[in-house]
């Protein structure tokens, strides 16, 4: 019996090699496809591109809010967006809910705090995958200037007194005599005339009353007799 070897039939040996190599190539292609399929979504994750205050920065003004900007739009589900601003004492000074506007997320913070702050954020990328990270910024102590004014500032802030004694508008100022002072001499003269007139009237009335009594007495004396009349005329020659 004659044995047939692969050397005698080389075409059979090449067929076996192709049969064994085909599953290996297929497995390799499947593995590469799975690798690219998992790597593509990972590469599509959004990332933070800027922040205010910037990471690692030192600012002299206490910020009223924290702003984060990402490379893609953030999902607007508020439950998926978490921003914490942690002070050095461990207190979270974030105030209220974050505000999402396209690719920017803004978080209000409590005012008036200084020191080192840690911003911890977690958002959901536009591809549906959550991303998170943290960074720090520093607010330096604010120096309040003294309120003692300089002599120049005092001189500039002191208003010039308004001239009340040289008021030419005719409006009387505070402590200035009103226009009624010009009538005071006239009122004095009028009062004197009234007083003198009243006194003159009184004198005339008294003289008239006296003459009336004299006439009555003379009439009574004439009725009683002549001597009395002569005596009355001697007492009152007028």
C-alpha positions as CSV (number, residue, x, y, z in Angstrom):
1,X,0.0,0.0,0.0
2,X,1.4,3.4,-1.0
3,X,1.2,6.4,1.4
4,X,0.5,9.7,0.0
5,X,2.3,12.6,1.8
6,X,1.8,16.4,1.7
7,X,5.0,16.7,-0.3
8,X,3.5,14.6,-3.0
9,X,0.3,16.8,-3.0
10,X,1.3,20.3,-2.1
11,X,-2.2,21.7,-3.0
12,X,-3.7,19.8,-0.1
13,X,-1.3,21.4,2.4
14,X,-2.2,24.9,1.3
15,X,-5.9,24.2,1.7
16,X,-5.4,23.1,5.3
17,X,-3.4,26.2,6.1
18,X,-6.2,28.4,4.7
19,X,-8.8,26.5,6.6
20,X,-6.9,27.0,9.9
21,X,-6.1,30.7,9.2
22,X,-9.6,31.8,8.4
23,X,-11.1,31.4,12.0
24,X,-8.0,33.2,13.4
25,X,-8.6,36.2,11.1
26,X,-12.3,36.2,11.9
27,X,-11.6,36.2,15.7
28,X,-9.0,39.0,15.2
29,X,-11.5,41.1,13.3
30,X,-14.2,40.6,15.9
31,X,-11.9,41.6,18.7
32,X,-10.8,44.8,16.8
33,X,-14.4,45.7,16.1
34,X,-15.3,45.3,19.8
35,X,-12.3,47.4,20.7
36,X,-13.2,50.3,18.4
37,X,-16.9,50.0,19.4
38,X,-16.0,50.6,23.0
39,X,-13.4,53.2,22.4
40,X,-15.6,55.4,20.2
41,X,-18.1,56.3,22.9
42,X,-15.4,56.8,25.4
43,X,-13.7,59.3,23.0
44,X,-17.1,61.1,22.5
45,X,-17.4,62.0,26.2
46,X,-17.6,65.8,26.8
47,X,-15.0,67.5,28.9
48,X,-14.7,70.8,30.8
49,X,-12.9,73.5,28.7
50,X,-13.0,76.5,31.1
51,X,-14.2,77.6,34.5
52,X,-14.7,80.9,36.4
53,X,-12.8,81.3,38.7
54,X,-10.1,79.4,36.8
55,X,-8.6,76.2,38.3
56,X,-5.7,77.0,40.6
57,X,-6.3,80.8,40.3
58,X,-6.2,83.4,43.1
59,X,-8.8,86.2,43.0
60,X,-9.2,89.3,45.1
61,X,-12.9,89.7,44.6
62,X,-15.3,87.2,46.2
63,X,-17.2,85.6,43.3
64,X,-21.0,85.5,43.5
65,X,-21.2,82.4,41.3
66,X,-19.2,79.5,39.8
67,X,-19.3,79.0,36.0
68,X,-18.3,75.8,34.2
69,X,-18.1,75.5,30.4
70,X,-18.0,72.1,28.7
71,X,-17.2,70.9,25.1
72,X,-20.7,69.8,24.5
73,X,-24.2,70.5,25.7
74,X,-25.1,69.3,29.2
75,X,-28.3,67.3,29.8
76,X,-30.8,69.6,31.5
77,X,-31.9,67.1,34.1
78,X,-31.1,68.9,37.3
79,X,-30.9,65.7,39.2
80,X,-27.9,64.7,37.0
81,X,-26.0,68.0,37.7
82,X,-24.3,68.4,41.0
83,X,-21.9,71.3,41.9
84,X,-20.5,71.7,45.4
85,X,-18.3,74.6,46.5
86,X,-16.6,73.5,49.7
87,X,-14.8,76.0,51.9
88,X,-11.8,75.3,54.0
89,X,-13.9,74.4,57.0
90,X,-15.8,71.8,55.0
91,X,-19.0,73.8,54.5
92,X,-20.7,73.7,51.1
93,X,-21.4,77.3,50.2
94,X,-23.3,76.5,47.0
95,X,-26.7,78.3,47.1
96,X,-29.8,77.1,45.2
97,X,-29.9,74.9,42.1
98,X,-27.4,75.1,39.2
99,X,-28.5,76.9,36.0
100,X,-27.8,75.1,32.7
101,X,-27.5,77.1,29.5
102,X,-26.3,75.0,26.6
103,X,-22.7,74.1,27.4
104,X,-22.4,76.3,30.5
105,X,-23.4,75.4,34.0
106,X,-23.7,78.2,36.6
107,X,-23.9,77.7,40.4
108,X,-24.5,80.6,42.8
109,X,-22.5,80.7,46.0
110,X,-22.8,82.4,49.4
111,X,-21.1,85.8,49.4
112,X,-18.4,87.2,51.7
113,X,-16.2,84.1,52.2
114,X,-12.4,84.0,51.7
115,X,-9.8,81.3,51.6
116,X,-9.3,78.1,49.6
117,X,-12.4,76.6,47.9
118,X,-12.8,73.2,46.2
119,X,-15.3,72.9,43.3
120,X,-16.7,69.4,42.9
121,X,-18.9,68.9,39.9
122,X,-20.7,66.0,38.3
123,X,-22.7,66.4,35.0
124,X,-24.1,64.1,32.3
125,X,-22.4,64.5,29.0
126,X,-24.3,64.9,25.7
127,X,-23.7,61.2,24.9
128,X,-25.5,60.2,28.2
129,X,-22.4,59.3,30.2
130,X,-21.7,61.0,33.5
131,X,-18.5,62.9,33.9
132,X,-17.0,64.4,37.1
133,X,-14.0,66.1,38.5
134,X,-12.9,68.8,40.9
135,X,-10.5,71.8,41.2
136,X,-9.5,74.6,43.6
137,X,-9.3,78.3,43.6
138,X,-8.3,80.8,46.3
139,X,-10.0,84.1,47.4
140,X,-7.4,86.3,49.1
141,X,-8.3,88.5,52.1
142,X,-9.7,91.8,51.1
143,X,-8.0,94.8,52.7
144,X,-10.5,97.5,53.7
145,X,-8.9,101.0,53.3
146,X,-9.1,103.4,56.3
147,X,-11.8,106.0,56.2
148,X,-9.6,108.9,57.4
149,X,-9.9,111.6,54.6
150,X,-6.9,113.5,53.4
151,X,-6.9,117.3,53.9
152,X,-7.4,117.7,50.1
153,X,-10.4,115.5,50.2
154,X,-11.8,117.4,53.2
155,X,-11.4,120.7,51.5
156,X,-13.1,119.3,48.4
157,X,-16.0,117.8,50.3
158,X,-16.7,120.9,52.3
159,X,-19.3,123.0,50.5
160,X,-18.9,126.7,50.3
161,X,-21.5,128.6,52.4
162,X,-24.2,130.2,50.3
163,X,-24.2,134.0,50.5
164,X,-27.4,135.0,52.3
165,X,-26.6,138.6,53.1
166,X,-26.1,139.5,49.4
167,X,-29.2,137.9,48.2
168,X,-30.3,139.9,45.2
169,X,-33.4,137.8,44.4
170,X,-35.5,139.5,47.0
171,X,-36.1,136.3,48.9
172,X,-35.2,136.6,52.6
173,X,-32.7,134.1,53.9
174,X,-32.5,132.4,57.3
175,X,-31.8,135.0,60.0
176,X,-32.3,137.9,57.6
177,X,-34.9,140.6,58.4
178,X,-37.9,140.4,56.2
179,X,-39.2,143.2,54.1
180,X,-41.7,144.2,56.9
181,X,-38.9,146.1,58.6
182,X,-39.3,148.9,56.1
183,X,-42.9,149.6,57.4
184,X,-41.8,149.9,61.0
185,X,-41.3,153.8,60.9
186,X,-44.6,154.3,59.2
187,X,-46.4,152.1,61.8
188,X,-44.6,154.1,64.6
189,X,-45.7,157.4,63.2
190,X,-49.3,156.2,62.6
191,X,-49.4,154.9,66.2
192,X,-48.2,158.2,67.5
193,X,-50.8,160.1,65.5
194,X,-53.5,157.8,66.8
195,X,-52.4,158.3,70.4
196,X,-52.1,162.1,70.1
197,X,-55.5,162.2,68.3
198,X,-57.1,160.2,71.1
199,X,-55.5,162.5,73.8
200,X,-56.8,165.6,71.9
201,X,-60.3,164.1,71.7
202,X,-60.2,163.4,75.5
203,X,-59.0,167.0,76.2
204,X,-61.7,168.5,74.0
205,X,-64.4,166.3,75.6
206,X,-63.2,167.3,79.2
207,X,-63.2,171.0,78.2
208,X,-66.6,170.7,76.7
209,X,-67.9,168.9,79.8
210,X,-66.4,171.6,82.0
211,X,-68.0,174.5,80.0
212,X,-71.3,172.7,80.1
213,X,-71.1,172.5,83.9
214,X,-70.1,176.1,84.1
215,X,-73.0,177.2,82.0
216,X,-75.3,175.1,84.2
217,X,-73.9,176.7,87.3
218,X,-74.2,180.2,85.9
219,X,-77.8,179.6,84.9
220,X,-78.5,178.3,88.4
221,X,-76.9,181.4,90.0
222,X,-78.7,183.8,87.7
223,X,-81.9,182.2,88.8
224,X,-81.1,182.6,92.5
225,X,-79.9,186.3,92.4
226,X,-77.5,188.9,91.0
227,X,-74.6,188.8,93.4
228,X,-74.1,185.2,92.9
229,X,-74.1,185.9,89.2
230,X,-71.5,188.6,89.6
231,X,-69.4,186.3,91.8
232,X,-69.7,183.5,89.1
233,X,-68.6,186.0,86.4
234,X,-65.6,187.0,88.5
235,X,-64.6,183.4,89.0
236,X,-65.2,182.6,85.3
237,X,-64.5,185.8,83.3
238,X,-64.6,183.8,80.1
